[in-house]
Amino acid sequence: MGIKDRLKTGIQKNLNLRYIKRLLGIIALKPVLYAYGKTFPSASDKYLNIFTIESLKKAYSDNNRPIGYGSLFIPHELFHALGITPFLPEVMAGFTAGLGLAPQTLKEASSHWYSQDLCTFHRSASGAAELDLFPRPDYIITSNLACDAAQKSFYIHSVKHNIEKNFYLIDVPYRYSEESIRYLAAQIKNICTDICSKTGKKPDISMFEETFELSNELRKWAIEVGSLRKNLADYPSHFNGLNFILPFHGLAGTREAVILYKEIYRDLKKYSDKQCKEISEKNKPAKRILWLHLKPYYRNEIFDILYRENCRVVFEEINHVYWQELDYKKPFESLARKMLSNFLGGSIDNRIGVILKAAHDYKADGAILFSHWGCRQSNGGARIIKDSLKKINIPTLVLDGDCVDQNNSSQGQVKTRLQGFIEILNS
């Protein structure tokens, strides 16, 4: 049994906070951590897992550094600039699925009367919180951007931990305008001021400067990675762009995220250079797939089938860099502009514009939209997105399933529909 399997089995048998802290304390030791890193096939996978474990250890450590729960689409630069360790329950729900813990966390959520039609990212995270598997938060920040479940489930977390006064809901306007920027910037400033008053610290402009510089550096390398992928016909085995959600969002503004994206670029550049030398007219070009929304985080065969059938996911909409560089001299306005620039907010036309441009830039032959159960925002636009791509002759598979609960997905049906879609691409 390998290191990863032993970790998975250990957590399944010891589902409690004390064991998780002890395990993180052991695996985060440098010799163990880097031995674990060697089990991954590429440098970027290695650093992704190392930095994820290190960030989790910080969140679970019993120190004086405050912990902040943050929903996926808030600007986590705010946490880093204020010296707060971020913890993303939605991302952790993906980990519960990967570790095989979702049946227990979802069962616990049901026993606390969480609705069955709630997105399983939030239902699983809420079940884990009820089982006391998450570190205790000092602050919780969420928004109404792209998700109607976060604001409700995160508030329940604040009630559980008796920190309702430290719960902050950011109201993101529907339209991008100067008035919207002022309204949103004022909210972010008020949150910052309130947190600083409770910690007894004044906002440190040097922390905002450092955090924003690192965030801008991450942005630069993410764009470089995206540009490189536009002409990349093949990928290293096991590469999956959907694995980098935590650093792209939660670690934005940290040195670790910059290091990671530099490694992603180097990995793909080496592969690109090698590929250019080996290209032959005899090689049948792979079908290029644009991936929309997220993926199942439990063990599944979707990407194995695509690989075997000579199909490659060349880009994922979740990795689109939608914001401009941040200006530390205007910190709250910059963060407001970043939130308002998110293509998942406002009209469906914003998302369609990004998808159509990505389909063109990455020379997509087809698109797959993984229609995750309970995600009203994504599912509600599925037909409009499919029709929009059809107008430019790009077939789209709307693949119904669940990113967290494998019992809510029919693996046989997924395979059948995937094979049918591949036949359409090949015809």
N, C-alpha and C positions, 0 to 999 in steps of 0.2 A: 504494500500500500504506500503510495507517494505522500509527500508532505501535505499537499492540498487535500487529498482524501482523508488523511488523519485529522487535519484541522476540522474538516466538515463533520466527520464522525464524532469528534470530541465535543463540538458545540451542540450537536443533536442530542447527545447523551447528557449534557450538563447545561440545560437551558436556563441559566441564571446570570445575573449581573456580576456576581463575585467571580465566577469562572471566566467570563468574558474579559474582565479586567486582568485577571491572572494570566490568561492566555496572551493578551496583547502585551503585557509586561515582558513575557518570555520571547515572543516572536519579534518584538520591536528591538530586541538587543541586536547591535550591529552585526555580529557574526552570524546569528540565526537569520536575521533579516536578509542579508546579502546571499546567504546559502539558499534561502527561499527564492530570492530574485533570480538565481541561476536556473531555476526550473522553468523559466519562461523563454520562449523562442526568440525574442528580440529585445533590444535595449529599451525600446519604448514600453513594451509590456512589463519588463522588469521594473522600470521606474514608476510606472502607473501603480503597480501593486505595492511597491515599497512606500511611495508617498501616501497611498490610501491608508496603509496600516499605520504609518506615522501620524497622520491626521486623526485617525480614530483613537490612537493612544492618547493624544493630547486631549481629545474630547472626554475620554473615560478616566483620565488621570485625576487623582484627588489633590488638586493644587488650588491656588487662589485665583487662577485665571477664570473669568466668567465664561459660561457656555451660552451660545445663542442658537436656538432652532431657527432655521431659515427655509422658506419654501424655494422651489427651484429657480423661479424667475425674478427674485429680488436681486439687487446688486450686492453681492457678498463682499465687495471691496469695503463696504461700510463696516462690516464686522472686523475685518483685518485692520482697518484704520483706527478703530476704537479699541483694539487689543482684546477682542472677543473671539473665542474659538468657535468656529461655525460647525453646526451639526445638521445634516440634511435628512430628515426622516423619509422623504420620498425616495432618495437614493438608497437609503438603508433598506427600504422595502424591496428594492431590486436585489440587494445582498441576501435578504431572507429567502428570496426565491432561489438564488444560486446555491445557497447552503442547504436547501431542502427544508427550511423551517416554515415556509408559508402555510402549510396545513395547520400547524399549531397557532400561528399568529392570527390567521383568519378565523379559526375556531374561537379563539379568545375574543376577537372583535365581535363575533356573532353573539357570544354570551353576554356582551355588554350592550347589545341592541343596536350595534351599528348596522345601517341599512344595507341590504344585499345588493342594491343597485349603486352603491358608492364605489368609486374607482378603487380597485384592489391595491394600488400603490398606497392610498391613504388608509384603506381598511387594514392592510397588513401592518403598516406603520403604527396604526392606533392599537392593534392587538399587541404588538411588541411593546408599546408604551404601557399598556395595561398589565403586561407581564413583568414590567420594570426591567426591561432589557436595554433601555436607553439611558444615557446619563441625564441627571436632573438639570433642566435648563434654568438659567437666570433670566434670560430674555427670549422672547419669541417675536419674530417679524415675518409677516406674510403679506400677500397682496391678492387682489382679485384678477390679476393678469393671467389670462389663458386657462384658468382653472377655478371652478366654482366649489371644489371640495376642500381646497387648502385652508381657506379662511375659517371654515366650520370645524374641521378636524384639529387644526392648530389651536383654536380657541379652547377646545375640550382639553387639549394638553395643558394649557395654562390653568384651567380650573383644577385639573388633577394635581398640579404642583403648587396650587395656591399663589399664582403669580399673575392674576388677571391684570394688575396694574402695570405689569411689564409686558403685556401683549400689545403689539402694534400692527394694525391693519392699514396697509397703504392702498389708497383708492386711486387707481390708474385711470385717467380719463380715456374716453373712447377714441378721440381724435388727437392727432399730433398738431399742436399749435403753440404759439408763444404763451398764450394764456394758460394752456394745459401744463406747459413747462414750469411756469411760476407757481401754479397750484400744487404740482407734484413736488417741486423743490422745497416748498414751504413745509410740506409734510415730512420730508426726509430730514430737513433741518430741525424740526420740532422733535423728531425721534432721537436724533443725535444729541440735542440739548438736554432732553429728559434723561437719557441714559447717562450722560456725563454728570448731571446733577445728582444722580443716584450713586454713581461710583466715586463722586468727589473729585473728578478729574475734569480739566478743561480740554476742549477739542485741540489736538496737537496738529497744527498744519503740516509739520514735518512728516508725521505719520501718513497723512493724506498724500503728500508729495511722493513718498517712497512707494506707497501702495498703488497709486495711480501710474507711476512710472513702470512698475512691474506688470500692471494690468495692460498697459499699452504695449509692453514688450510681448506679452502673451498674445495679444491681438495681432501683432505683426507676424509672429511665427505661425499662428493659426491661418492667417491669410496666405503665407508662404506654402504651408502644407496643402491648403485648398488649391492653390495655383498649380502645384506640382501634380496633384491628382487629376487635373483636367486632361492631361495627356498620358496618364499612366494606364496601360492596357491590362496589366496584371498586378497582383498584390502578393506580399509574403503570406505564407500559410498562417492561419489563425488571426490575421489582421482584421479587426472589426472596429470601424469608426464609432459605433454606438457604445463602445466601452469607455469613452473619454468624457462622459457627461459631468462627473464629479469635478475634475480639474477645470473643465471649460466654464463651469459656473461657480462651484463652491470654493475652488482654489484660485479664482481670478484675483490677482493682486498679491500673489505669493511668488517667491523665487522658485519653489518646487514646480509650479505650473509652467514657468518659462523653460526650465531645464527639460521638463517632459516634452513640451512641444518642439524644442530643438532636436530632441532624440527622435521624435516621430518623423521630423523632416529628414534627418540623417538616414534613418532606416529606409524611408521611401526613396530618397535620392540614390542611395546605393543600389536599391533594387531597380530603379529607373535606368541607371547607367548600365547595369548588367543586362537589363532587358533590351536596351538599344543594340547591344553587341550580339545578342542571341536571336533577334527577330529574323524570321525566315518567311519567305512567301508560302512555305508549306504549312505554317502554323495558321490554324483557323482562328480568326479574331474572336475574342470573347464578347458575349452580349453584355452591354453596359446597363446596369440597373441603378435607378435613383430610388433611395429608400426614404419613405415618409413616415413620420412619427417614430415610435420606439420599437423595441424588439422583445421577445420573450426572454426573461433572464434565468429561466430554468433550462435544464438540458433539453435540446430539441434538435431536429434534423434540417431545419430550414436552410441554413447557410451551407451545410454539407451537401445538400441536394443541389443548390445553386452552383457550388464549386464543381461538383461532378459533371454537371450539365454545361460547363463552360460559360457560366454567367458570373459576373463580378459586380458587387455593389461598389460603384465608383464615387458615390457621395451620399450623405445623409443630411436632410434639411436641418436637423438639430445642430449640425456643426457649422451652419451659415453664420458668418460674422456680420451682424446686423447693425452694430453701433460704431460711432466715430470715436476717435481718441478722447480720453478723459483729460480735463484741465483741472489740476489741483488748486488753481487760483479761484475756480468756480466749482467747488466740490459738489454742492447739492444740485446745482443746475446741470452739471455733467452727468450725475447719476440719474437725474430725472430724464434727460435726453436719452440715456441708454435704455431705460425702461420703456419709454414711449416709442422707441425705434423698433421694439420687438415685433416681428412680423406676425406673431401669434395673437397679438392684441388688435383691437379694432375690427375693421371690416375683413371679411374673408378674402377680399381682393388683395390685401396686403400679403397674405400667405400664398395666394395663387401667383402673384407677381414674382415672389422669390422662387417658387417651384418651377415656373416656366423658364425663368432665367437660368436656374441650375440645370434644367433639362437641356437647354441649349449649350451652356458652357461646358458641361461634362459629357456632351454627345450621347445622351441617354437613348437606349433602344426601347426601354420600358421602365415602368415605375411600379413599386409595391408599397401600398399604404397598409401598414399593420393596424387594423381597426381594433384598438384595445378596449375591452369591455369597461364601461363606466366612464369613459372619457368623452363627455358630450361635446366638448370643444372640437376635438379632432373628428369624431364620427359624424357630427352634424354637417361637416363640409365635404365628406367623402364623395358624394355624387357630383357636387359642383367641381371638385378637383379632377375627378375622372373625366368629366365632360370637357373641361378646359384642356387637359392633356390630349384628349381625343382629337381636338381641333388642330393640333400640330402633329397628328399621326403617331402619337406615343401611347401604346396600350397600357392600361393600368389595372393591376390586380388589387382589389380591396380584400385583404385577407383578415377575416374575422377571427379574433382570438383574445387571449389574455396575457399580459406581460408578466404577471405574478402568479396567478392561480392556474396551474396546468390542468386542473380538473374542469376548468371553464373553457378549455380548448380541445377540439377533436383533432388529434394528431393525424388520424387517417384522412379526414376531410382536408386538412391543411396540405398534406402530401398530394392528394388528388388534384386540388385546385392549383397547386404550384406546378405540377407536371403539365396540366392543361395550359397554363399561362406560358410555360417554356415552349410548348409546341407552337403557340401563337407567335412567339418571338422568332422561332426558327423558320416559320413559314413565310 
